[in-house]
Amino acid sequence: MEGLEDLRGLFAEMAGRYAREDGDSGPALMALGGIGGQEGERVVDLDAPLLGHATREIRDLLKRGNSFGLHVQDAQRAVHMEREGCLALLAGLVGAGYLTAPEDFDQPQHCYDCRIEDCEYHDYRTWTLTPAGRSLARASGRRPSTRKNADALAAKVVKAARAVNADPDATLWWVKEIRAVGAYADPGRQSLLHVDLAVELRPRLDDPREQRKAEQRLHDAARDHGERQRVLDMGGYGHWRTRLALAGRSKVVRLFESARRVEGRLLFEEERELTVSAKATVPYQRPVAVPLTSCSWCWRQGEAARVAQRGAPLASSPVGLCEQCLSLGWADDLQY
């Protein structure tokens, strides 16, 4: 439990340090597992005019520079305009507070490839996004949900939490409580963009070392059945599976975690203590794949990689293919 408390403390510190600066609404909590958008989602009318263009075009243009900035060529690909028109548009975005102009914008640019001044083919000056520009780049045009639909989604999460707690050995984590936070906690709000829930997850085993070994066994078993590599969260594989079982990949339901006691309407609370004592086990080692000695297709003698249909266990598959047959018989649903 000490490692879990350290993780929650890290979440709380990150939530306080990286506060939202673009005015988006959302609870001041860290995303469950430490991975996810902590900022609220901004909703705009994508068909409304903005600087002589549809807001959708401006949003898509700013998306191109969300990481490293924008070049003139990026604007030409996004809005399909000539270079002079794109420069005027970038200047308008600078004036509107969405972009910051490059420091050397007013200086002549000599192109060493074409040996001319202000070459339109090798202009690498970069316009960077401001906080308002990053907010607009993440903007969505979807409509908010009603209170009735939001309650239905929260009820599905509560139902999934009961299913997780009915068999905590399946994911090695269980749900202690769920509370409504953010705008969803306000009963007067009838139009809701998100259903924000604060979820407290607890590990199945009381020993952090045994918990990690058990999750590694669970992860290796899933990969043996063909699960693709995914981006897991900071809580481990079982933590990620539990979070996925609660809300899936919903863009409306957002799960948060807080190191402190969250004030909000209680939706679910588990009265049982489902964390059990762990028995000490030997250090875990990942199973070593043993290749077959002959190809199941051409019957050549030699090392053959085990193959199986996706979803079937790979380590125990009796089918093997040599290097030549593996390249000839490749299929999208085949794993090896």
Number of C-alpha atoms within 10 A of each C-alpha: 12 9 12 14 11 12 17 20 15 15 23 20 15 14 20 12 9 12 12 16 10 16 12 15 16 16 18 19 25 27 24 26 21 21 14 13 10 23 22 19 19 18 17 16 14 17 12 11 13 16 11 10 13 14 20 21 17 24 22 17 19 27 21 17 21 17 11 11 18 24 20 22 18 16 25 17 13 17 16 12 14 13 15 12 14 21 16 11 20 21 17 16 21 18 12 14 14 24 25 19 19 13 10 10 11 8 8 10 16 14 15 10 9 12 9 11 11 14 16 14 12 16 14 13 16 19 23 22 26 16 16 16 25 20 25 24 22 17 21 16 13 12 12 15 16 14 18 11 14 22 14 12 17 22 14 14 22 20 13 18 25 18 15 20 19 12 13 19 17 16 23 24 26 29 25 19 18 26 22 23 24 17 19 24 17 12 9 9 11 15 16 18 23 21 24 23 27 27 25 20 20 19 25 24 21 17 18 16 14 20 19 19 16 20 19 18 17 18 17 14 16 14 15 21 17 20 14 11 7 8 9 15 18 14 19 15 22 27 23 20 18 22 23 13 16 23 20 13 11 12 11 17 19 21 26 25 24 21 17 10 9 17 11 16 15 15 15 19 15 14 8 8 10 21 16 11 11 14 9 9 10 7 8 12 9 8 11 7 11 12 15 19 16 18 22 17 13 11 13 13 12 14 16 23 19 23 20 21 16 17 15 15 17 21 18 13 14 12 16 23 27 22 13 11 15 18 10 9 10 10 10 7 10 14 20 16
